[in-house]
């Protein structure tokens, strides 16, 4: 009797434990669908544009596949008049890619976005990007140039893992410079793209004005040169010689003639 009651008690405990465990498992947020999977971020269209497949959302585009094997790739900034804000890992393990140009519409470079692109040597990022994720360029052994704008405010510590010859180009005091300073293997070069572009525009705008002024100056100088010689030749030689010779010689002759007349009267 006692043994049977003990077994019943054990059975009740196991049932209670299983019920409690099942409730906790069902309330685990990791096993529940998130807002993105329930339909809040579901795409309204899936299409193909030139070299990419994409998911279209209400106000943005995310690239889902790269259909080109070109060595130099320009990520589009807009598709269907909507900004391209991300591209996931569609370029990972692309062994032909050498240069990637990322527009300012892209908000972040995701984790392992360019993982093991061992021929990638140049990365050009336009102003607008904010974050570079974990191992984004990990394993890109040929990467030597990465232009990172000042808009980037977060770079994962292992974003450029195994990039032994990397040189980062960015603005002074930027997150890119602080990131490079933490690692001795990464060199940093200061650039000021905005000021240089403004200077180029000023110089290009000033060049035609300077040339027009110089041409007018040259024209006036040539006119002066052509008109000056006849004016200088005329008054210099003829007028100077006659006046000096005419007044000097006659007075001497008069004095010579008057002196002997006075002497004769005396």
KABEL-V177665 format. One record per residue. RES is the residue in one small letter. SS is DSSP state (H for helix, E for strand, L for the rest). PHI is phi in whole degrees, 0 to 359 (NA if undefined). NEAR is the number of other ideal C-beta (glycine too) atoms within 12 Angstrom. Layout:
RES & SS & PHI & NEAR
RES & SS & PHI & NEAR
This chain:
x & L & NA & 7
x & H & 297 & 8
x & H & 294 & 9
x & H & 295 & 10
x & H & 295 & 11
x & H & 295 & 12
x & H & 295 & 13
x & H & 296 & 14
x & H & 297 & 14
x & H & 297 & 14
x & H & 297 & 14
x & H & 296 & 14
x & H & 296 & 14
x & H & 294 & 14
x & H & 295 & 14
x & H & 296 & 14
x & H & 295 & 14
x & H & 294 & 14
x & H & 294 & 14
x & H & 297 & 14
x & H & 295 & 14
x & H & 294 & 14
x & H & 293 & 12
x & H & 294 & 14
x & H & 292 & 14
x & H & 289 & 13
x & L & 269 & 12
x & L & 292 & 12
x & L & 295 & 11
x & L & 290 & 10
x & L & 263 & 12
x & L & 272 & 12
x & L & 292 & 14
x & L & 276 & 12
x & H & 297 & 11
x & H & 289 & 12
x & H & 268 & 11
x & H & 272 & 10
x & L & 127 & 12
x & L & 292 & 12
x & L & 242 & 20
x & L & 285 & 17
x & L & 291 & 23
x & L & 267 & 18
x & E & 198 & 19
x & E & 234 & 20
x & E & 214 & 20
x & E & 231 & 19
x & E & 226 & 26
x & L & 54 & 19
x & L & 256 & 22
x & E & 222 & 29
x & E & 259 & 24
x & E & 211 & 35
x & E & 253 & 30
x & E & 258 & 29
x & L & 248 & 25
x & L & 299 & 15
x & L & 228 & 17
x & L & 202 & 26
x & E & 232 & 35
x & E & 236 & 37
x & E & 285 & 42
x & E & 244 & 25
x & E & 200 & 23
x & E & 253 & 32
x & L & 254 & 18
x & L & 245 & 24
x & L & 248 & 15
x & L & 294 & 20
x & L & 282 & 19
x & E & 249 & 21
x & E & 236 & 32
x & E & 251 & 22
x & L & 290 & 44
x & L & 294 & 28
x & L & 270 & 24
x & E & 216 & 21
x & E & 222 & 31
x & L & 55 & 22
x & L & 63 & 14
x & E & 241 & 25
x & E & 290 & 26
x & E & 275 & 36
x & E & 255 & 34
x & E & 191 & 32
x & L & 214 & 39
x & L & 60 & 29
x & L & 245 & 27
x & L & 290 & 32
x & L & 258 & 41
x & L & 298 & 29
x & L & 59 & 21
x & L & 270 & 31
x & L & 274 & 20
x & L & 259 & 19
x & L & 292 & 35
x & L & 243 & 27
x & E & 221 & 29
x & E & 236 & 40
x & E & 243 & 24
x & E & 252 & 42
x & L & 285 & 29
x & L & 286 & 23
x & L & 288 & 30
x & L & 288 & 40
x & L & 275 & 29
x & E & 207 & 29
x & E & 260 & 42
x & L & 288 & 30
x & L & 301 & 23
x & L & 57 & 27
x & L & 296 & 41
x & L & 237 & 48
x & L & 298 & 35
x & L & 62 & 27
x & L & 276 & 37
x & L & 286 & 24
x & L & 258 & 25
x & L & 291 & 40
x & L & 243 & 26
x & E & 225 & 29
x & E & 234 & 43
x & E & 247 & 28
x & E & 246 & 40
x & L & 278 & 25
x & L & 295 & 23
x & L & 141 & 25
x & L & 295 & 40
x & L & 246 & 25
x & E & 226 & 27
x & E & 238 & 39
x & L & 280 & 30
x & L & 297 & 23
x & L & 52 & 28
x & L & 301 & 44
x & L & 240 & 46
x & L & 295 & 32
x & L & 83 & 28
x & L & 276 & 40
x & L & 292 & 23
x & L & 266 & 27
x & L & 292 & 36
x & L & 237 & 26
x & E & 228 & 30
x & E & 224 & 42
x & E & 265 & 31
x & L & 244 & 44
x & L & 283 & 33
x & L & 287 & 28
x & L & 290 & 28
x & L & 288 & 37
x & L & 246 & 19
x & E & 212 & 23
x & E & 227 & 38
x & L & 296 & 25
x & L & 300 & 19
x & L & 257 & 22
x & L & 296 & 41
x & L & 242 & 41
x & L & 293 & 27
x & L & 67 & 23
x & L & 263 & 35
x & L & 282 & 19
x & L & 249 & 20
x & L & 283 & 35
x & E & 234 & 26
x & E & 263 & 39
x & E & 252 & 29
x & E & 196 & 36
x & L & 278 & 26
x & L & 294 & 18
x & L & 81 & 13
x & L & 280 & 30
x & H & 298 & 28
x & H & 297 & 39
x & H & 293 & 26
x & H & 297 & 23
x & H & 295 & 28
x & H & 294 & 29
x & H & 294 & 19
x & L & 282 & 19
x & L & 233 & 23
x & L & 291 & 10
x & L & 281 & 17
x & L & 252 & 33
x & E & 269 & 24
x & E & 228 & 29
x & E & 238 & 22
x & E & 276 & 20
x & L & 226 & 25
x & L & 229 & 19
x & H & 297 & 23
x & H & 291 & 15
x & H & 290 & 14
x & H & 294 & 14
x & H & 295 & 14
x & H & 295 & 13
x & H & 294 & 14
x & H & 296 & 15
x & H & 294 & 13
x & H & 296 & 14
x & H & 293 & 14
x & H & 293 & 14
x & H & 285 & 13
x & H & 278 & 14
x & H & 301 & 14
x & H & 296 & 12
x & H & 293 & 14
x & H & 295 & 15
x & H & 293 & 14
x & H & 293 & 13
x & H & 295 & 14
x & H & 296 & 14
x & H & 293 & 14
x & H & 294 & 14
x & H & 297 & 14
x & H & 296 & 14
x & H & 296 & 14
x & H & 294 & 15
x & H & 293 & 14
x & H & 294 & 13
x & H & 295 & 12
x & H & 295 & 14
x & H & 293 & 14
x & H & 287 & 12
x & H & 273 & 13
x & H & 291 & 16
x & H & 302 & 11
x & H & 296 & 11
x & H & 289 & 12
x & H & 281 & 13
x & H & 290 & 12
x & H & 293 & 12
x & H & 280 & 13
x & H & 281 & 13
x & H & 278 & 10
x & H & 293 & 12
x & H & 292 & 14
x & H & 287 & 12
x & H & 289 & 12
x & H & 297 & 12
x & H & 297 & 12
x & H & 288 & 11
x & H & 280 & 13
x & H & 293 & 12
x & H & 284 & 12
x & H & 281 & 13
x & H & 286 & 14
x & H & 298 & 12
x & H & 300 & 12
x & H & 296 & 13
x & H & 290 & 12
x & H & 295 & 14
x & H & 299 & 13
x & H & 293 & 13
x & H & 281 & 14
x & H & 284 & 14
x & H & 297 & 14
x & H & 294 & 12
x & H & 295 & 12
x & H & 300 & 11
x & H & 296 & 9
x & H & 290 & 9
x & H & 296 & 8
x & L & 296 & 7
